[in-house]
Amino acid sequence: MIRQRGWGKISKIGRRALIISVAVSCLMVGTVIGYFIPVSPWAAEDYIPSIYLKGDVLKKLEIGREILDQYGEKGKSDRNIKTLNMEKLVSIAIPASNDFDLYIIAEDGRTAMLSGKQLANFFIGFSSENSWEAVNPDYPVSTNIKDIDELVVVLNERQDDFGLNIINMEKNITYITPGRAYLSASRFFDYGGTSSKDLDGTSLETSTFKEKYIIGLKELTGMPEQGNMVLMGAEGQYQFVANSTETVFEIDGNTFKYSGSSPKDSILDLKGVVLDPSASSIMDVYYDAKGFIGSGNDVLLIITDGMGYHQYEYAMENGYAPFLASISRADTALSVYTPVTNSGLAAMLTGKPPCESGIYSRKQRIPEVPTIMGDLLKEGNASLLIEGDIQIIKTEVEASLHSDTDADGTIDDEILEAAMDSLYPQAAFMAVHFHSIDDAGHEYGDLAIGTMERIESIDSYIRELASAWRGKIIITSDHGMHSTDNGGDHGQFRYEDMVVPYIIIDGGLS
């Protein structure tokens, strides 16, 4: 059973006693206030409580007087009440996919489910007798739910970039959408506090509660015990949780929420959970490089854009990465969310999660914190960034940009040539960003022969650089790649995208 604050710790008998206590207090307050304040003549007729259309929609929709006045029409009910077309309401909330079901849930738990494709003639309206109710003369009588409490959209197909994904360093464990979670969540009232007021020598006391829907990590994974975990949010929030055994998540409208011990430890739009995470992260690049440079070692960072750990393993096992297979085996390292080049590169060069660097998607390019290049510049040390044809993120030094001058379909040979030409005199820090593994992965797929051939080429480039460099070398990726129907992609909370290799070697190898 999930344990939680508030009613999660109160027995059924205790809950009834608490309800009675609150009710009596409210009745006393109402009696006193009602004696002095006349009842508004419009209160019973004009007050319309709001209900919510939520779940697997892009925006939670409040349905109340404003919506009813704007879109309500008469003529669908023999009682001549205003009704709202459910297809219209769902379109305003924007389902995350066209393949969904709609659950109409009453306050007493009675529920009707309809296909999202059959909502054109389905209506809800408000009446003083039945509150919000379904008005559907064309449908079976079982769909005419009264006292509607909530409307929940539930997808019938997987949308990894919408729901909550739980992974570890080796596989995708489970995935659930907010709508699907509502159907199995525990509903409880979280204690908000107690207040009192003295009136003519009598203390009137009341307690407040907030209704919440929660689901436990153990319920989601089916695993009785959990260890450490890392949580990541939509804007790159990054939270380490030391013991996840009793962790629960709140379903909040159309998102998941994690409540930490303080607001700064909470994540309002939770996108994924990594169970038993590796000790390594791509953010370590910044700290490892600073440590090596501080000890008198120059550092070469080689970025194999788009090569996940599973691709690295497959390439070594199938003979596509002989040099990588000849050196120390890579550690598994976590990328950051969203696993795209902008946020990954910023995480490496700043040592900060996206929520701190300010770069959490392809839209941001200017870090809000210094990069290692800026730090070294202040210390009087030179640094270089050897890039493709554009500078992905802005740093304190201008990137050396290159294009496909020999028209062979890749810029990585030009990047290698520029890197080799820049070795003497050697900078304290040089980052070399190869792009073709990512390009091939998008076109062919993560484990396709075309992608493996690009890994083979980059493997030879790494050998050449490792032979010439004098100092420490860090080899890692900004993100990985997963298969799609048309090739490959990344940017989702999947182990293929989120887990990458991390290698540290000494230069002078061949």
C-alpha positions in Angstrom: 0.0 0.0 0.0 1.3 3.4 -0.8 2.2 5.5 2.2 1.8 9.3 1.9 1.1 12.3 4.0 -2.4 13.2 5.1 -5.1 10.6 4.6 -2.6 8.0 3.5 -1.9 7.5 7.2 -5.4 7.6 8.6 -7.6 4.5 9.1 -11.0 4.2 7.5 -12.7 4.8 10.9 -10.4 7.8 11.5 -11.3 9.2 8.1 -15.0 9.0 8.8 -14.4 10.7 12.1 -12.4 13.4 10.4 -15.0 13.9 7.7 -17.7 14.2 10.4 -15.5 16.7 12.3 -14.9 18.8 9.2 -18.6 18.7 8.3 -19.8 19.7 11.7 -17.3 22.6 11.8 -18.4 23.8 8.3 -22.1 23.5 9.4 -21.4 25.6 12.4 -19.6 28.3 10.3 -22.4 28.2 7.7 -25.1 28.6 10.3 -23.4 31.6 11.9 -22.6 33.2 8.6 -26.1 32.4 7.2 -27.8 34.1 10.1 -26.2 37.4 9.2 -25.8 37.2 5.4 -28.8 36.5 3.2 -28.5 33.8 0.6 -27.9 35.1 -2.9 -30.9 34.6 -5.1 -28.7 33.5 -8.0 -26.4 31.1 -6.1 -28.3 27.8 -6.7 -29.2 28.6 -10.3 -26.1 30.3 -11.7 -23.2 28.5 -9.9 -21.6 26.0 -12.2 -18.7 23.9 -10.7 -15.8 23.2 -13.1 -14.8 19.8 -14.3 -11.6 19.0 -16.2 -10.8 17.3 -19.4 -7.3 15.8 -18.8 -5.1 12.9 -19.3 -3.3 12.4 -22.6 -3.9 15.9 -24.0 -1.5 18.7 -24.7 -3.4 21.1 -22.4 -5.7 20.5 -19.4 -9.1 22.0 -20.2 -11.3 23.5 -17.5 -15.0 23.1 -18.4 -17.1 25.6 -16.6 -19.4 28.6 -17.1 -17.0 30.3 -19.5 -16.8 27.3 -21.9 -20.5 26.6 -21.6 -21.4 30.2 -22.5 -19.0 30.2 -25.4 -19.8 26.9 -27.0 -23.0 25.7 -25.4 -26.1 25.0 -27.5 -29.6 24.0 -26.8 -31.7 21.4 -28.6 -30.0 18.2 -27.6 -31.9 17.7 -24.4 -35.6 17.4 -23.8 -35.1 19.6 -20.7 -33.7 22.4 -23.0 -30.4 22.7 -21.1 -27.2 23.9 -22.8 -24.9 21.2 -24.0 -21.3 21.0 -25.2 -20.1 18.7 -28.1 -17.5 16.4 -26.7 -15.6 16.2 -30.0 -15.2 20.0 -29.9 -14.0 20.0 -26.3 -11.4 17.3 -27.0 -10.1 19.1 -30.0 -9.6 22.2 -27.9 -7.5 20.1 -25.4 -5.6 18.5 -28.3 -5.1 14.8 -27.8 -1.5 13.6 -27.9 -2.6 11.1 -30.6 -5.6 10.6 -32.8 -6.1 7.0 -31.5 -7.6 7.4 -28.0 -10.5 6.5 -25.8 -12.5 8.9 -23.6 -13.5 7.9 -20.0 -16.5 9.7 -18.5 -16.2 9.3 -14.7 -18.9 10.1 -12.2 -18.4 11.2 -8.6 -19.5 7.7 -7.4 -17.0 6.0 -9.7 -19.5 4.9 -12.4 -17.6 5.2 -15.7 -18.4 5.0 -19.4 -15.8 4.6 -22.1 -16.1 5.7 -25.7 -13.8 5.6 -28.7 -12.3 9.0 -29.6 -13.6 8.3 -33.1 -17.3 8.3 -31.9 -17.6 11.6 -30.2 -19.3 13.7 -33.0 -22.8 13.1 -31.5 -21.8 12.9 -27.8 -22.7 15.8 -25.5 -22.4 16.9 -21.9 -24.5 19.6 -20.2 -25.2 21.1 -16.8 -28.4 20.9 -14.9 -29.3 21.8 -11.3 -30.7 18.2 -10.8 -27.7 16.2 -12.2 -24.8 18.7 -12.2 -22.6 17.8 -15.2 -24.2 15.0 -17.2 -24.0 13.2 -20.5 -26.8 13.9 -22.9 -26.8 11.3 -25.6 -30.0 10.2 -27.2 -28.2 8.2 -29.9 -26.1 6.2 -27.5 -26.9 3.3 -25.1 -28.4 4.5 -21.8 -25.3 3.3 -19.9 -23.4 6.3 -21.4 -25.7 8.9 -19.8 -23.4 9.4 -16.8 -24.7 11.9 -14.2 -22.7 13.9 -11.7 -19.6 13.8 -13.9 -16.5 14.3 -11.9 -13.8 14.2 -14.7 -13.2 13.4 -18.3 -10.0 11.5 -19.1 -8.4 11.0 -22.5 -6.3 7.8 -22.7 -4.1 7.0 -25.7 -4.2 3.6 -27.4 -0.8 3.9 -29.0 2.6 4.5 -27.6 4.0 8.1 -27.6 7.4 8.0 -25.9 7.9 11.7 -26.0 4.6 12.3 -24.1 4.3 10.0 -21.1 6.6 9.0 -18.3 9.4 6.6 -19.2 11.3 4.4 -16.7 14.6 3.0 -17.8 17.9 1.6 -16.5 21.3 1.7 -18.1 20.6 -1.4 -20.2 16.9 -1.3 -21.2 13.6 0.4 -21.3 11.6 -0.9 -18.3 8.1 0.7 -18.7 6.2 3.6 -20.0 2.9 5.1 -19.0 0.8 8.2 -20.1 -1.0 10.5 -17.6 -4.3 9.2 -18.9 -3.5 5.6 -18.4 -2.1 6.4 -15.0 -5.4 8.0 -13.9 -7.1 4.6 -14.4 -4.9 2.9 -11.9 -3.9 5.7 -9.6 -4.7 6.0 -5.9 -7.0 8.9 -5.0 -6.5 10.5 -1.7 -6.7 13.9 0.1 -3.4 15.4 1.2 -3.6 17.3 4.5 -3.1 21.0 4.0 -3.4 22.3 7.6 -5.8 23.3 10.3 -7.0 26.8 11.2 -9.4 28.1 13.8 -11.2 31.3 14.7 -12.8 32.5 17.9 -16.4 33.7 17.7 -18.1 34.8 20.9 -15.9 32.6 23.0 -16.3 29.5 20.8 -13.4 28.2 18.7 -14.4 27.2 15.2 -11.9 24.9 13.7 -11.5 23.5 10.2 -9.0 21.4 8.3 -8.1 21.7 4.6 -7.2 19.0 2.1 -6.1 18.8 -1.5 -7.3 15.9 -3.7 -4.4 14.1 -5.4 -3.9 11.2 -7.7 -0.7 9.2 -7.1 1.0 6.1 -8.5 3.9 4.3 -6.9 7.2 3.4 -8.6 6.8 -0.2 -7.4 3.4 -0.4 -9.0 4.8 0.9 -12.3 7.8 -1.3 -12.5 6.5 -4.4 -10.7 9.8 -4.5 -8.8 9.4 -4.8 -5.0 12.6 -3.1 -4.2 14.4 -0.2 -5.8 17.8 1.5 -5.3 18.9 4.9 -6.3 17.4 6.8 -9.2 17.8 9.9 -11.3 14.7 12.0 -12.3 14.6 14.3 -15.2 12.1 17.0 -16.2 10.9 18.6 -19.4 13.2 21.6 -19.0 16.2 19.5 -18.1 15.6 19.3 -14.3 18.0 16.7 -12.8 17.3 15.2 -9.4 19.1 12.3 -7.7 17.1 10.3 -5.2 19.1 8.2 -2.9 16.4 5.6 -2.0 13.4 5.1 -4.3 11.7 2.3 -2.5 8.7 4.4 -1.4 8.7 6.9 -4.2 5.3 8.0 -5.6 4.4 10.3 -8.5 1.4 12.6 -8.8 -0.7 12.7 -11.9 -1.4 16.4 -12.4 -3.8 17.1 -15.3 -1.7 16.0 -18.3 1.7 15.7 -16.6 3.5 13.7 -13.9 4.9 15.5 -10.9 7.5 14.6 -8.3 7.4 16.3 -4.9 10.7 16.4 -3.2 11.5 17.5 0.3 11.5 21.1 -0.9 10.3 23.1 -3.9 13.8 23.1 -5.4 13.9 19.3 -5.2 10.6 18.9 -7.0 9.9 18.4 -10.7 6.6 19.7 -12.0 6.7 18.1 -15.5 8.5 14.8 -15.0 9.6 13.0 -18.2 11.7 10.1 -17.1 13.2 8.0 -14.4 16.6 6.2 -14.5 16.8 3.3 -12.0 20.3 2.3 -10.7 22.0 5.0 -12.7 25.7 4.8 -13.6 28.1 6.9 -11.6 29.1 8.6 -14.9 27.4 11.4 -16.7 28.4 13.4 -19.8 28.5 16.4 -17.4 31.7 14.8 -16.0 33.5 16.0 -19.1 33.8 19.5 -17.6 35.0 18.3 -14.2 37.4 15.6 -15.5 38.9 18.0 -18.0 39.3 20.8 -15.4 41.0 18.2 -13.1 43.4 16.9 -15.7 44.3 20.4 -16.8 44.9 21.5 -13.2 47.3 18.6 -12.9 49.3 19.7 -15.9 47.7 17.5 -18.6 46.3 18.8 -21.8 42.8 17.4 -22.7 41.4 16.3 -26.0 37.6 15.8 -26.1 36.3 13.6 -28.9 32.5 13.8 -29.4 31.0 10.9 -31.4 27.7 12.6 -32.0 24.8 10.1 -32.0 26.5 7.0 -30.8 24.7 5.4 -27.9 26.2 2.7 -25.7 24.3 -0.1 -27.4 25.8 1.1 -30.8 29.2 1.2 -29.3 28.9 -2.4 -28.1 27.4 -3.7 -31.3 30.2 -2.0 -33.3 32.9 -3.6 -31.2 31.3 -7.1 -31.2 31.0 -7.0 -35.0 34.4 -5.7 -35.9 33.4 -2.1 -36.8 35.5 -0.5 -34.0 38.9 -2.2 -33.8 40.6 0.7 -32.1 37.9 1.2 -29.5 37.9 -2.6 -28.9 41.7 -2.4 -28.2 41.5 0.1 -25.4 39.8 0.2 -22.0 36.1 -0.6 -22.2 33.8 2.4 -21.9 31.8 3.2 -18.8 28.1 3.7 -19.3 27.2 7.4 -18.9 24.0 9.3 -18.8 23.1 12.0 -21.2 20.7 14.7 -20.3 17.1 15.4 -21.2 16.3 16.3 -23.9 18.9 14.1 -25.5 19.8 16.3 -28.5 23.1 17.9 -29.5 22.4 21.4 -28.1 21.7 20.2 -24.6 24.2 17.4 -24.6 27.1 19.6 -25.8 26.2 22.3 -23.3 26.1 19.7 -20.5 29.6 18.5 -21.4 31.2 22.0 -21.7 29.5 23.6 -18.6 29.2 20.6 -16.3 25.6 21.7 -15.5 22.2 20.0 -16.2 20.0 21.7 -18.8 17.9 23.5 -16.2 21.1 25.3 -15.1 22.8 25.8 -18.4 19.5 27.1 -19.9 19.9 24.7 -22.9 17.3 21.9 -22.8 16.3 21.6 -26.5 17.3 22.4 -30.0 15.9 25.9 -29.6 18.5 27.3 -27.1 22.1 28.0 -28.2 23.6 30.4 -25.6 24.5 28.9 -22.2 23.5 30.9 -19.1 26.7 29.7 -17.3 30.4 29.8 -18.3 31.8 26.9 -20.4 35.2 25.3 -19.8 36.5 27.5 -22.6 35.6 30.6 -20.6 37.2 29.3 -17.5 40.4 28.5 -19.3 40.4 31.8 -21.0 40.4 33.6 -17.6 43.3 31.3 -16.5 45.3 32.2 -19.6 45.0 28.8 -21.2 44.1 28.2 -24.9 41.2 26.1 -26.0 39.8 25.1 -29.4 36.4 23.8 -30.7 36.6 22.0 -34.0 33.1 21.9 -35.4 31.0 21.2 -38.5 29.4 23.9 -40.6 27.6 25.7 -37.7 28.5 26.4 -34.1 25.8 24.4 -32.2 26.2 26.4 -29.0 27.8 29.7 -28.3 31.0 29.6 -26.3 33.6 32.1 -25.2 35.9 31.1 -28.1 34.8 31.0 -31.8 34.5 27.5 -33.2 36.6 26.4 -36.1 33.8 25.6 -38.7 34.1 23.3 -41.7 32.1 22.2 -44.7 32.2 19.2 -47.0 34.8 20.7 -49.4 35.6 17.4 -51.1 31.8 16.6 -51.6 32.2 13.0 -50.3 28.9 13.3 -48.2 30.5 13.9 -44.8 32.3 16.8 -43.1 34.1 14.5 -40.6 37.2 14.1 -42.8 37.5 17.9 -42.9 37.1 18.0 -39.2 39.8 15.4 -38.7 42.2 17.3 -41.0 41.6 20.6 -39.1 42.1 18.8 -35.7 45.4 17.3 -36.9 46.6 20.7 -38.2 45.7 22.3 -34.8 47.8 19.9 -32.7 50.9 22.1 -32.7 51.2 24.1 -30.6 48.9 22.0 -28.5 46.0 23.8 -26.7 45.2 23.0 -23.1 41.8 21.8 -24.2 40.6 20.9 -27.7 37.1 19.5 -28.5 36.6 17.7 -31.8 33.0 17.2 -32.8 32.3 14.4 -35.3 28.8 14.4 -36.8 28.5 11.5 -39.4 27.4 8.8 -37.0 24.4 10.8 -36.1 23.7 11.6 -39.8 23.9 8.0 -40.8 21.8 6.9 -37.8 19.0 9.2 -38.8 19.2 7.9 -42.4 19.7 4.2 -41.9 18.9 3.4 -38.3 21.0 2.9 -35.2 22.4 -0.5 -35.9 22.3 -0.5 -39.7 25.3 -1.3 -41.8 25.5 2.3 -43.1 25.7 3.6 -39.5 28.3 0.9 -38.5 30.4 1.9 -41.5 30.4 5.5 -40.2 31.4 4.3 -36.8 34.2 2.3 -38.5 35.5 5.5 -40.1 35.3 7.5 -36.9 37.1 4.7 -35.1 40.0 5.2 -37.5 39.9 8.9 -36.9 40.1 8.4 -33.2 43.1 6.2 -33.6 44.9 8.9 -35.6 44.1 11.6 -33.0 45.0 9.3 -30.1 48.4 8.6 -31.7 49.2 12.3 -32.1 47.8 13.8 -28.9 50.0 14.2 -25.9 47.8 14.3 -22.8 44.5 12.9 -21.7 41.7 12.0 -24.1 38.0 11.8 -23.2 35.7 10.0 -25.8 32.0 10.3 -25.3 28.7 11.1 -27.1 26.1 13.8 -26.6 23.2 11.3 -27.1 22.4 8.0 -28.7 20.0 6.8 -31.3 16.9 4.5 -31.5 15.3 2.8 -34.4 12.2 4.1 -36.2 10.2 2.9 -39.2 12.2 5.2 -41.5 15.7 5.0 -40.0 16.6 6.3 -36.6 16.0 9.2 -34.3 16.7 10.6 -30.8 15.3 13.1 -28.3 13.2 10.7 -26.3 13.6 9.3 -22.8 14.8 5.9 -23.9 17.9 4.0 -22.9 19.1 4.0 -26.5 19.1 7.8 -26.5 20.1 8.4 -22.9 23.0 6.0 -22.3 26.3 6.7 -24.0 29.9 5.5 -23.8 32.5 7.4 -21.7 36.1 6.6 -22.1 39.3 8.2 -20.7 42.7 7.2 -22.1 46.2 8.6 -22.4 47.3 10.0 -25.7 50.2 8.6 -27.7 48.3 5.3 -28.5 48.3 3.8 -31.9 
